[in-house]
């Protein structure tokens, strides 16, 4: 118990300094209730200072509070705030919309296409991003190398919670409850009505191997900046192989790999 108290005291100070007393207190009360086995609500409304509108976080073992901590306490996406004024952002693997809310607030003139395969996450994402109106389009689907039907896996990746949903190629029928629509990036770009992706944010639980493994030559030249979470050596190798014909500035932020100012190398 003492270890839990000390750990949560340290976390409380970190949260208080990052997102303020009110948000830190709400999260601390929830965590104490969890430790003591006390009743607590199924969700809570919290507004970090980095966003324009209040967000909802699911509780009772959900990964939402952990995702919230990554984005608003650790400020992982502050690494992209120097890219200028993006017009179009793709949020691939949007989860419950926290990263999109952060980016919409950091870049008030940007529009976002947010793609999330898990239906429950998608519903939470849509609700969290509703206040941003027409600036954001939320799609229930998954990014893939082609437009196809995919199968959603709920407990085979990571810790099995909502932030670890993955998709795989499989034979699924349209009415299969685990079936999701796969979108390739050219199709999403056509849907946006734009010619260029100013920021490509990617957190797709291993599907990087598929997305950056084939077909990327048709759309990668249209991307200015990439912020990606790479899930293991194979994903990292595939990603950097796809970028071998590009120059860029490479950076890191927490679990994120950041490649800014992408430009094709000149032929020798």
N, C-alpha and C positions, 0 to 999 in steps of 0.2 A: 504493500500500500504506500509506504514512504517513497519508494522508487517512482510510483505513478504520480504522486503529489509533486515530487521534485521535477519530473519530466514535464508535467503539465504547467507548473509554475514557470519554467523556462519558456515553454511554448507560448504561454499567455503574454509574457513580456515581448516576445518577438511579434506576436499578432497585434498587440496594443500599439507598438511602434510603427507597424506597417499599415494597419487598417483601422486603427482607432479603438478607443475604450469600449464603445458600445458593441461593435462587432466582436471584438475579442472576448467580451463578457458573455455574449450569447453562446459563442462556441465553447468557452470554458465551462459554462453551466451544463451544456449538453454533454461534454466529455466526462464531467464529474458524475452526472446521472448514469452514463454508460458504465463507468467503473463500479459504481455502487449498486447497479441493477435497479435503479429507480425509474419510474414511468417518465417518458418524455415524448414530445410530439413527433409526428411523422415527418415534419418539414419545418423550416424556418425561413423567414424573410430577412435578408441582410444586404446592406449597401456599402461596399467598399468605396473609398474615396476616388479610385481610379475610373469609375464608371458613372454614367449619367443617370442610370435607373436602378432601382432595387432588384435584386436577384432572389430566386428561391433555391434552397438547398434541401435535398432529401436527407433524412437522418436514418437511424436504426440500421447501422451497418453499411449504409451507402458509401460510395467513394466520392460523393460530391464535395464533402468538406476537405478531403485531401486534394482534389483538383483545385478547389478554391484557394487552398494554401499555396499550391504551386504557382498559380497565376497572380494572386493579389498580395500574398505575403512574401514569397520569394521573388516576385516580379520578373518571372522568367522572360516575358515578352517585351520587357523594356528594351531588350537588345535590338528591336527593329524600329524604335521610335526615331532613329536618325536617317531613315531611308528616304525622307522627303514627304511628299503628299500623295500617297497612292490613291488612284481612282477606283481600282478593282482589286479586291482581296478574295482569295479562295480559302475557306477554312475547311479542310478535308479531315474528317474525324473530329467533328465539332463538339461531341459529347453533349453537355447540357447548355452550351452556349457561352460559357464564361470567357473563353478566348475571343470569341466574336464580339462580346460586349466590351471587352478591354480594347480591342482594335477599333471598333466603331467609335468609342469614346476618345481614343488617342488620335484618330484621324477623322474629324467631323465631316469631311467631304467624301469619304470613301463609301463604296457599296460593297456588300459581302454576299457571296454564295457560300452557304454553310451546309455541309453534307454530313449526315450521321445515319448509320445503318440500324441501330437498335431502336425499335419503336418507342420504348419508354423514355430513352434518352432524347429521341427526336421530339416527343411531346413536351418534355421539360425545356428543351432548347427553343422550341417555337414559342413557348410561353415567356421565357426569359428575354427573348429578343423581340417580342411583339411591340414594345414601346418604341423601337427604332424604325417602325413603319416600313416604307417602301425601300429603305436603304439596304434591307437584308432579305434574302430569299432562302428559306430553310427547306432542304430536300431530304426526304427519308430514303436513303440509298447509300451506296458505297462507291468509292472511286476504284476503278479497275483499268486494265489495259484495253478493254473493249466494253461495249454496251451488252450486258448479258445478265441472266438471272444467277444470283449467287446464294449460298447458304450461310446463315448467321450462326456462329458458334458462340455460346454463352459462357462456357466454363473450361475452355481448353487453352487459354492464353493468360499469362500473368496470374493474378490472384482470383480471377473469376468474377470480380465485381464489375460494376457498370462501366468503369473506365478501361476495361480490358476486352471489349468485344472485338472479335475478328470475323472476317468473312473468308469463304473459300469457294473455289469452283466446284460445283456439284450438280447432279441432276435433280432439279427441283421443279415442281409444278407451280403455276401462278397462285394457286390457293394454298400452297404449303405455308404454314405459319412461320417457318424459319426462312422463307425465301425473301430476298431483298433485291432491289434493282441495282445492277452495277452500271456506273457511268464512266465513260472515258473522259479525259480532260478536254479534248476538242469539242465534245458534245456539251459539256458544261460551259465552255467558252462561247459557243454559239447561243446557248440559252441566255447568257449574260448580255448578248448584243455588243460585246466589246471585242477589240482586236488584241489586247495585251493584258496579262496578269501582272499587276504591280507587286503583289506579295502572295506567294504560295505557301500557306501554312499547312503542314502535313503531320498528322499523328494517327496512323492507321494500323497500328498493332501488327506489323510484319508484312502488310500488303505492299510495302515499298518495293519488295522484290519483284512483284508483278508490274506495278505502275512504272517503275524505272527500268524494268528489265526488257521491255519491248515497246515499240511504237512511240517512244518519247521524242524521236527526231522531228515529228510533225508539230509538236507543241512546245518543246523546251525552249526553242529560240524566242518564244513569245512571253517568256517569264523573266521578270527583272530581278526579283529577290526570292529566296527560299528560306523558310524556317521550318526545320523538320526534326522530329524525334526518330532516331534510327534504332531499331530493335534487334541488335545483335550484329555479329561480324558479316553475315551474308547480306543483310540489308545495307550495311555500310559499304561493302565492296560493290554491290550493284549500283547504289546511288552515285558514288564517286566515279564509277566507270561511265555512267550516263553523262557525267559532267566533264569528261576528259577533253572535249573539244571546246570548252569554255574557260575563260578567265573570270575570276571573281575574288572577292575578299572573304576569307574564311574566319568565322568566329564561333564561340561556344557560349551558351548561357544555360546553366543547370544541365538538364538532359537534352537540350536543344543544340542542333548544329545549324549554323546560320551562314548562308552564302549570299552575299549582297553584290549588287552591280554586275549581274551576269552579262557577259558579252562573248560572242563567238570569237574564237581565235582566228587571226588572219592566216590565210594560206601562205605557206613558206614560198 
